[in-house]
């Protein structure tokens, strides 16, 4: 999109915030209070977007059900927030890029050193298309709703028949026409004009966190509200996994640790062993058949009844 077109339509995040005029003349506590008061409006903006987020979760579940993947495409602060959300799923739910794959403008290096110029280049259409399948879901994340990198990704998705969605902070986002779903986080002008790592970033963090968490719960990666697919890769996580297993399966701490050890530290495998009275090998096979979902694996082995009830 030409720069002139950008100037014709400024997104709300680029407008000046009347409440923070004269910001540089305020003292420390006045600045902190102003930022805090602005931040307090973010949850309401996310709450207003919940119906759209609900539709996005259903679209994500549909993509997974048909054997597809979910992709985040983003640039700058929003892209790094999306990257962080995706990366946290593996230690928390045992789910990696085979399920939710993040793409950041500027590549992996832009995760720790800002590459703001990268967002001006549309995602390489051929490269993006090579990562996509018609069964997938592509979610573009951009506060302004006009980022060329995200535009390129959404365009590439459409060429291969992939479902598309946009998460932006502009109800009139120019890229909305490329998306089947548009989730609007109406956070308005920032305390520091155009600094979308502030309210917009906080809203993106809350929205993506809610989306991916709901997606994981609906996909069967929890046991009630317990993280039964979490990694046990260090001492703290091993202790947490043992507590989770003991709670979920009404086992003693010693029984939980023994099951965890017999399953090489694989928490979901240990849960199926304890809940269904299975061997580690049988538990792994059941989990593989059930897409890694512990509750489904327990039901497959033990059938409906006490063993598969929520604890």
Beta strands, then each sheet from edge to edge (+ up, - down):
strand 1: 70-74
strand 2: 100-104
strand 3: 137-141
strand 4: 163-168
strand 5: 181-184
sheet 1: 2+ 1+ 3+ 4+ 5+
end
